[in-house]
Amino acid sequence: MTNKDKYIKDLNSLILRGVELQRGLYNELRDEYKDSFDKLSADEKEKFLKASFKDNYNSWYNESFSVIKQLMPERLDDFVMQYKLPKRKNTEISYLTYTISDYLMDLVVKDALGCIKVNRTAAVTKFQQQYQIVLSLKKRFESSLYDIKQLVQADLMDSEIDSAKLLLKNGFLRAAGAICGVVLEKHFSTICQARGLKQSKKNPCLNDYNQLLKDEGIIDTPTWRKISYLADIRNLCDHNKKDEPTKDQLTDLVNGTEKIIRTVF
């Protein structure tokens, strides 16, 4: 199964779970949608009554967040803002600023007379926006205009990691380290291109990419230190002919490379 197949499989799962979440949301708000709910058949009502939004939303949100961050980062802020706004005072809560987070906390907004000011149904609109963003990911795959460069490269990287593991197993430590270095450089170069980041050097090394990603807030300090450690081992394999790299160091490099290309985007 290729990376593209895996992404599509995961997306299909998220989309189906999104449909179930919509049922759960309408079920929890059925008093507000009483007229529409009463018109449903007995079988349809049963499907809605079995569904739960509050119990299942967070896991769906976390998985969707990761997929959107990797495949459509330009829509990530839009997705997050439907869940929670970065800055907002309680006095500023309206139908437009009411979020899914408010709904999950059972927040009720009343005016000075004690009347409900913001209806909980505002959460329906916010979740529909999130669901449409997830749905658009699949449409993007199906479009002939979608750039699959990153997906093809991901498949190639998996193959190269497998080659590095085989070389390591057979004692070709420097060769395994060289492959890992190339994989990391290609991965970081792709990230920079996707995010519109420019390197000051014509031929940047791992440490150059590492520092740029840290400066741009894409990676945190612990990840920056980890990549620095991996870069040191790679340099030992490529440049230092006096000291031989150890099997333990190469095991760290191979495993670390595999983790980085799956968690840093």
Secondary structure, 3 states (H helix, E strand, C coil): CCHHHHHHHHHHHHHHHHHHHHHHHHHHCCCCCHHHHHCCCHHHHHHHHHCCCCCCHHHHHHHHHHHHHHHCHHHHHHHHHHHCCCCCCHHHCCCCCCCHHHHHCCCCEECCCCCEEECCCHHHHHHHHHHHHHHHHHHHHHCCCCCCHHHHHHHHHHHHHHHHHHHHHCCCHHHHHHHHHHHHHHHHHHHHHHHCCCCCCCCCCHHHHHHHHHHCCCCCHHHHHHHHHHHHHHHHHHCCCCCCCCHHHHHHHHHHHHHHHHHCC
